Amino acid sequence: MDPIIIVAIIGGIILLLLSVGAPIKPIRFIGQGLVKVMIGALLLFFLNAFGSTFDLHVPINLATSTVSGFLGIPGIVALVVIESFIL
């Protein structure tokens, strides 16, 4: 498929959900999960930015973003411990 068609379809779905709302609970759960994963990626970005002075680096990928997004600060601490001592 042409990329323009795919972007148009995704845009149409987004506009439809914005106008009608998302009454289906699974869509809301997926949306909340995606927001948490994005927040986790942002937290890891700040950890890498400020942790560079202490030689801390945790890669930002789907797994680490999910752990830090759903678990919060304890998840980030666990990722740092795993990165420092195990790997």
Stockholm file with secondary structure:
# STOCKHOLM 1.0

chainA/1-87         MDPIIIVAIIGGIILLLLSVGAPIKPIRFIGQGLVKVMIGALLLFFLNAFGSTFDLHVPINLATSTVSGFLGIPGIVALVVIESFIL
#=GR chainA/1-87 SS CCHHHHHHHHHHHHHHHHHHCCCSHHHHHHHHHHHHHHHHHHHHHHHHHHHGGGTCCCCCSHHHHHHHHHHCHHHHHHHHHIIIIIC
#=GC SS_cons        CCHHHHHHHHHHHHHHHHHHCCCSHHHHHHHHHHHHHHHHHHHHHHHHHHHGGGTCCCCCSHHHHHHHHHHCHHHHHHHHHIIIIIC
//
